[in-house]
Amino acid sequence: MHKKQLTAAAALVAAAALTLTACGSGSSDANAKPKAKSSSVADVSGAQKPGAATVLDPPFTKPDIVLTDTHGKKFDLRAETKNKPTLLYFGYTHCPDICPLTMSNLGIARKALTKAEQAKLRVVFITTDPERDTPAQLGKWLPAAGDPSFIGLTGDFKKIQAAARSIGIGISPPVKKKDGTIESSHGAQVVAFSPKTNGGYLLFGSTTTAQQYAKALPKIIKGEKL
């Protein structure tokens, strides 16, 4: 897999400089299927090639945030994923395209792992639309969109936004337009955290395929470089 190196500081600067593009959702249908077109959300890696993994050096620090999981229980991100290979993604269940596509790709890739590898992997989905994405909504959507093992988290938007920004991902509050449609802007990257250091050392763009994730996951589970 092609990869390039990007400093964490450069990633943050790039994220701040890029303008996020809205992902619109015109109804409350959270089961909308991915559209054929690609999503035009900001990518902190800028020149990242399709499917490429960007090496973050130094790695991002895992966000220090406590949210609510799909069972209504508090979930301390750092504590619950400590020393576990973790993939972190920010999105929302009413997203019409890139969010369900990303979860689907990760779900397919996870199924290609051995049972032992599957038991180690943590995939965490943090909503950018907490007003609509209740624990129950996340619990219903995630298994269908990705995999029953995926962890869905919701909570205070400002805390979620700060956590996303700390790893170079920009998100904006959902905005309801006059015609009733809802626009939400969010970065579409998946950040991989090493089980060895707990640092976010790899970043995957929105064009990464299920096959590319499947190839990368065994190494991520060991905390190895691609």
VOVOBA-902020 format. One record per residue (C-alpha): residue in three letters; residue number from 1; x, y, z. Coordinates in Angstrom, 1 decimal. Layout:
N
+------+------+--------+--------+--------+
| figu | bagu |   east |  north |     up |
+------+------+--------+--------+--------+
|  ALA |  NUM |      X |      Y |      Z |
...
+------+------+--------+--------+--------+
This chain:
226
+------+------+--------+--------+--------+
| figu | bagu |   east |  north |     up |
+------+------+--------+--------+--------+
|  MET |    1 |    0.0 |    0.0 |    0.0 |
|  HIS |    2 |    1.3 |    3.4 |   -0.9 |
|  LYS |    3 |    1.9 |    5.7 |    2.1 |
|  LYS |    4 |    3.2 |    9.1 |    2.7 |
|  GLN |    5 |    4.4 |   10.8 |    5.9 |
|  LEU |    6 |    2.8 |   13.8 |    7.5 |
|  THR |    7 |    3.7 |   15.5 |   10.7 |
|  ALA |    8 |    0.9 |   15.8 |   13.2 |
|  ALA |    9 |    1.4 |   19.6 |   13.3 |
|  ALA |   10 |    1.1 |   19.8 |    9.5 |
|  ALA |   11 |   -2.1 |   17.8 |    9.6 |
|  LEU |   12 |   -3.6 |   20.2 |   12.1 |
|  VAL |   13 |   -2.6 |   23.2 |   10.1 |
|  ALA |   14 |   -4.0 |   21.6 |    6.9 |
|  ALA |   15 |   -7.2 |   20.8 |    8.6 |
|  ALA |   16 |   -7.7 |   24.4 |    9.8 |
|  ALA |   17 |   -6.9 |   25.7 |    6.3 |
|  LEU |   18 |   -9.3 |   23.5 |    4.4 |
|  THR |   19 |  -13.0 |   24.4 |    4.1 |
|  LEU |   20 |  -15.3 |   21.6 |    4.9 |
|  THR |   21 |  -18.0 |   20.8 |    2.4 |
|  ALA |   22 |  -21.5 |   19.9 |    3.6 |
|  CYS |   23 |  -22.9 |   16.4 |    3.5 |
|  GLY |   24 |  -26.7 |   16.9 |    3.2 |
|  SER |   25 |  -29.5 |   14.8 |    4.5 |
|  GLY |   26 |  -33.0 |   15.7 |    3.6 |
|  SER |   27 |  -34.9 |   13.3 |    5.9 |
|  SER |   28 |  -34.7 |   11.3 |    9.0 |
|  ASP |   29 |  -34.0 |    8.1 |    7.1 |
|  ALA |   30 |  -30.7 |    6.9 |    8.7 |
|  ASN |   31 |  -30.7 |    3.8 |    6.5 |
|  ALA |   32 |  -30.0 |    5.6 |    3.3 |
|  LYS |   33 |  -27.7 |    3.7 |    1.0 |
|  PRO |   34 |  -24.3 |    5.1 |   -0.1 |
|  LYS |   35 |  -24.5 |    7.1 |   -3.3 |
|  ALA |   36 |  -22.2 |    6.3 |   -6.2 |
|  LYS |   37 |  -20.6 |    9.7 |   -6.1 |
|  SER |   38 |  -17.7 |   10.4 |   -3.6 |
|  SER |   39 |  -18.2 |   12.7 |   -0.7 |
|  SER |   40 |  -16.4 |   16.0 |   -0.8 |
|  VAL |   41 |  -15.4 |   16.5 |    2.8 |
|  ALA |   42 |  -12.1 |   17.9 |    3.9 |
|  ASP |   43 |   -9.0 |   15.6 |    4.0 |
|  VAL |   44 |   -6.2 |   16.7 |    6.3 |
|  SER |   45 |   -3.6 |   15.0 |    4.2 |
|  GLY |   46 |   -4.3 |   17.3 |    1.3 |
|  ALA |   47 |   -2.3 |   15.5 |   -1.5 |
|  GLN |   48 |   -3.1 |   12.0 |   -0.2 |
|  LYS |   49 |   -3.6 |    9.6 |   -3.1 |
|  PRO |   50 |   -6.6 |    7.4 |   -3.3 |
|  GLY |   51 |   -6.5 |    4.6 |   -0.7 |
|  ALA |   52 |   -3.1 |    5.8 |    0.6 |
|  ALA |   53 |   -2.3 |    5.5 |    4.3 |
|  THR |   54 |   -0.7 |    8.6 |    5.7 |
|  VAL |   55 |    1.9 |    8.1 |    8.4 |
|  LEU |   56 |    1.6 |   10.6 |   11.2 |
|  ASP |   57 |    4.9 |   11.5 |   12.7 |
|  PRO |   58 |    4.7 |   12.3 |   15.6 |
|  PRO |   59 |    1.5 |   10.4 |   16.2 |
|  PHE |   60 |   -1.7 |   12.1 |   17.4 |
|  THR |   61 |   -2.5 |   11.8 |   21.0 |
|  LYS |   62 |   -5.7 |    9.9 |   21.6 |
|  PRO |   63 |   -8.6 |   12.2 |   22.5 |
|  ASP |   64 |   -9.3 |   12.4 |   26.3 |
|  ILE |   65 |  -13.1 |   12.3 |   26.2 |
|  VAL |   66 |  -15.9 |   10.4 |   28.0 |
|  LEU |   67 |  -19.1 |    9.9 |   26.0 |
|  THR |   68 |  -22.1 |    7.7 |   26.1 |
|  ASP |   69 |  -22.3 |    4.3 |   24.3 |
|  THR |   70 |  -25.2 |    2.5 |   22.7 |
|  HIS |   71 |  -26.1 |    0.9 |   26.0 |
|  GLY |   72 |  -26.4 |    4.3 |   27.7 |
|  LYS |   73 |  -23.3 |    3.8 |   29.7 |
|  LYS |   74 |  -20.3 |    6.1 |   30.0 |
|  PHE |   75 |  -17.4 |    5.3 |   27.8 |
|  ASP |   76 |  -13.9 |    6.6 |   28.5 |
|  LEU |   77 |  -12.2 |    6.5 |   25.1 |
|  ARG |   78 |   -8.7 |    6.3 |   26.5 |
|  ALA |   79 |   -9.4 |    3.8 |   29.2 |
|  GLU |   80 |  -11.6 |    1.6 |   27.2 |
|  THR |   81 |   -9.3 |    1.4 |   24.2 |
|  LYS |   82 |   -5.9 |    1.4 |   26.1 |
|  ASN |   83 |   -3.4 |   -0.9 |   24.4 |
|  LYS |   84 |   -6.0 |   -2.1 |   21.9 |
|  PRO |   85 |   -5.7 |   -1.5 |   18.1 |
|  THR |   86 |   -8.3 |    1.2 |   17.5 |
|  LEU |   87 |   -9.8 |    2.8 |   14.5 |
|  LEU |   88 |  -11.6 |    6.1 |   15.1 |
|  TYR |   89 |  -14.1 |    7.8 |   12.8 |
|  PHE |   90 |  -16.3 |   10.9 |   13.2 |
|  GLY |   91 |  -19.6 |   10.9 |   11.3 |
|  TYR |   92 |  -23.4 |   10.6 |   11.7 |
|  THR |   93 |  -26.1 |    8.1 |   11.0 |
|  HIS |   94 |  -28.2 |   10.3 |    8.6 |
|  CYS |   95 |  -25.2 |   10.8 |    6.3 |
|  PRO |   96 |  -26.3 |    9.8 |    2.8 |
|  ASP |   97 |  -23.0 |    8.5 |    1.5 |
|  ILE |   98 |  -19.5 |    8.5 |    3.0 |
|  CYS |   99 |  -20.3 |    7.4 |    6.5 |
|  PRO |  100 |  -22.3 |    4.2 |    5.7 |
|  LEU |  101 |  -19.7 |    3.5 |    3.0 |
|  THR |  102 |  -16.8 |    3.8 |    5.4 |
|  MET |  103 |  -18.5 |    1.6 |    8.0 |
|  SER |  104 |  -19.4 |   -1.0 |    5.4 |
|  ASN |  105 |  -15.8 |   -1.1 |    4.2 |
|  LEU |  106 |  -14.5 |   -1.5 |    7.7 |
|  GLY |  107 |  -17.1 |   -4.2 |    8.4 |
|  ILE |  108 |  -16.0 |   -6.2 |    5.3 |
|  ALA |  109 |  -12.4 |   -5.8 |    6.2 |
|  ARG |  110 |  -13.0 |   -7.0 |    9.8 |
|  LYS |  111 |  -14.6 |  -10.2 |    8.6 |
|  ALA |  112 |  -11.4 |  -11.0 |    6.7 |
|  LEU |  113 |   -9.5 |  -11.2 |   10.0 |
|  THR |  114 |   -9.0 |  -14.3 |   12.1 |
|  LYS |  115 |  -11.3 |  -14.7 |   15.1 |
|  ALA |  116 |   -8.3 |  -13.8 |   17.4 |
|  GLU |  117 |   -7.6 |  -10.6 |   15.4 |
|  GLN |  118 |  -11.3 |   -9.6 |   15.4 |
|  ALA |  119 |  -11.4 |   -9.9 |   19.2 |
|  LYS |  120 |   -8.6 |   -7.4 |   19.5 |
|  LEU |  121 |   -9.8 |   -4.7 |   17.1 |
|  ARG |  122 |  -11.8 |   -1.7 |   18.2 |
|  VAL |  123 |  -13.7 |    0.4 |   15.7 |
|  VAL |  124 |  -15.2 |    3.5 |   17.3 |
|  PHE |  125 |  -17.8 |    5.7 |   15.6 |
|  ILE |  126 |  -18.3 |    9.1 |   17.3 |
|  THR |  127 |  -21.4 |   11.0 |   16.1 |
|  THR |  128 |  -21.1 |   14.6 |   14.8 |
|  ASP |  129 |  -24.9 |   14.9 |   15.1 |
|  PRO |  130 |  -25.6 |   14.0 |   18.8 |
|  GLU |  131 |  -29.0 |   15.6 |   18.8 |
|  ARG |  132 |  -30.4 |   13.0 |   16.5 |
|  ASP |  133 |  -27.9 |   10.2 |   17.1 |
|  THR |  134 |  -29.1 |    8.9 |   20.4 |
|  PRO |  135 |  -27.6 |    5.7 |   21.9 |
|  ALA |  136 |  -30.6 |    3.8 |   20.6 |
|  GLN |  137 |  -30.2 |    5.3 |   17.1 |
|  LEU |  138 |  -26.5 |    4.4 |   17.0 |
|  GLY |  139 |  -27.2 |    0.9 |   18.3 |
|  LYS |  140 |  -29.7 |    0.3 |   15.5 |
|  TRP |  141 |  -27.6 |    1.9 |   12.7 |
|  LEU |  142 |  -24.1 |    0.6 |   13.3 |
|  PRO |  143 |  -24.7 |   -3.1 |   13.1 |
|  ALA |  144 |  -26.5 |   -2.6 |    9.8 |
|  ALA |  145 |  -24.1 |   -0.1 |    8.3 |
|  GLY |  146 |  -20.9 |   -1.8 |    9.5 |
|  ASP |  147 |  -20.6 |   -4.5 |   12.2 |
|  PRO |  148 |  -22.3 |   -5.4 |   15.5 |
|  SER |  149 |  -18.9 |   -5.1 |   17.2 |
|  PHE |  150 |  -18.5 |   -1.4 |   16.3 |
|  ILE |  151 |  -18.7 |    1.0 |   19.2 |
|  GLY |  152 |  -21.0 |    4.0 |   18.8 |
|  LEU |  153 |  -20.6 |    7.1 |   21.0 |
|  THR |  154 |  -22.7 |   10.2 |   21.5 |
|  GLY |  155 |  -22.6 |   13.2 |   23.8 |
|  ASP |  156 |  -22.0 |   16.9 |   24.0 |
|  PHE |  157 |  -21.3 |   18.4 |   20.5 |
|  LYS |  158 |  -18.7 |   20.9 |   21.7 |
|  LYS |  159 |  -16.7 |   18.2 |   23.4 |
|  ILE |  160 |  -16.9 |   16.0 |   20.4 |
|  GLN |  161 |  -15.8 |   18.8 |   18.1 |
|  ALA |  162 |  -12.8 |   19.6 |   20.3 |
|  ALA |  163 |  -11.8 |   15.9 |   20.3 |
|  ALA |  164 |  -12.0 |   15.7 |   16.6 |
|  ARG |  165 |  -10.0 |   18.9 |   16.1 |
|  SER |  166 |   -7.3 |   17.5 |   18.5 |
|  ILE |  167 |   -6.5 |   14.9 |   15.8 |
|  GLY |  168 |   -6.8 |   17.2 |   12.8 |
|  ILE |  169 |  -10.4 |   16.5 |   11.9 |
|  GLY |  170 |  -12.8 |   19.4 |   11.4 |
|  ILE |  171 |  -16.5 |   19.1 |   12.1 |
|  SER |  172 |  -19.3 |   21.6 |   12.1 |
|  PRO |  173 |  -22.8 |   21.6 |   13.8 |
|  PRO |  174 |  -25.6 |   20.3 |   11.6 |
|  VAL |  175 |  -27.5 |   23.1 |   10.0 |
|  LYS |  176 |  -31.2 |   22.9 |    9.0 |
|  LYS |  177 |  -32.0 |   24.8 |    5.8 |
|  LYS |  178 |  -35.3 |   26.5 |    4.9 |
|  ASP |  179 |  -36.3 |   23.6 |    2.7 |
|  GLY |  180 |  -36.0 |   21.2 |    5.7 |
|  THR |  181 |  -32.8 |   19.5 |    4.6 |
|  ILE |  182 |  -30.0 |   19.2 |    7.0 |
|  GLU |  183 |  -26.4 |   19.9 |    6.2 |
|  SER |  184 |  -23.5 |   18.6 |    8.2 |
|  SER |  185 |  -19.8 |   19.1 |    7.5 |
|  HIS |  186 |  -17.2 |   16.7 |    8.8 |
|  GLY |  187 |  -13.8 |   15.3 |    8.0 |
|  ALA |  188 |  -13.9 |   11.8 |    6.5 |
|  GLN |  189 |  -10.7 |   10.3 |    7.8 |
|  VAL |  190 |  -10.2 |    7.1 |    9.8 |
|  VAL |  191 |   -7.3 |    7.4 |   12.3 |
|  ALA |  192 |   -5.6 |    4.2 |   13.5 |
|  PHE |  193 |   -4.2 |    4.1 |   17.0 |
|  SER |  194 |   -1.4 |    1.7 |   17.9 |
|  PRO |  195 |   -1.8 |   -0.9 |   20.6 |
|  LYS |  196 |    1.8 |   -0.4 |   21.5 |
|  THR |  197 |    1.9 |    3.3 |   22.0 |
|  ASN |  198 |   -1.8 |    4.3 |   21.9 |
|  GLY |  199 |   -0.8 |    7.0 |   19.5 |
|  GLY |  200 |   -2.7 |    7.8 |   16.3 |
|  TYR |  201 |    0.0 |    6.8 |   13.7 |
|  LEU |  202 |   -1.9 |    6.2 |   10.5 |
|  LEU |  203 |   -4.6 |    8.2 |    8.7 |
|  PHE |  204 |   -6.9 |    6.7 |    6.0 |
|  GLY |  205 |   -8.8 |    8.9 |    3.5 |
|  SER |  206 |  -12.4 |    8.5 |    2.4 |
|  THR |  207 |  -11.4 |    6.6 |   -0.8 |
|  THR |  208 |   -9.8 |    3.7 |    1.1 |
|  THR |  209 |  -11.4 |    0.5 |    0.0 |
|  ALA |  210 |  -12.5 |   -2.6 |    2.0 |
|  GLN |  211 |   -9.6 |   -4.5 |    0.3 |
|  GLN |  212 |   -7.1 |   -1.9 |    1.3 |
|  TYR |  213 |   -8.3 |   -1.9 |    4.9 |
|  ALA |  214 |   -8.2 |   -5.7 |    5.0 |
|  LYS |  215 |   -4.6 |   -5.6 |    3.9 |
|  ALA |  216 |   -3.7 |   -3.0 |    6.5 |
|  LEU |  217 |   -5.6 |   -4.3 |    9.6 |
|  PRO |  218 |   -3.4 |   -7.3 |   10.5 |
|  LYS |  219 |   -0.4 |   -4.9 |   10.8 |
|  ILE |  220 |   -2.4 |   -2.3 |   12.7 |
|  ILE |  221 |   -3.5 |   -5.0 |   15.2 |
|  LYS |  222 |    0.2 |   -5.6 |   15.9 |
|  GLY |  223 |    1.0 |   -1.9 |   15.9 |
|  GLU |  224 |    3.3 |   -2.3 |   12.9 |
|  LYS |  225 |    3.9 |    0.2 |   10.1 |
|  LEU |  226 |    2.5 |   -0.5 |    6.7 |
+------+------+--------+--------+--------+
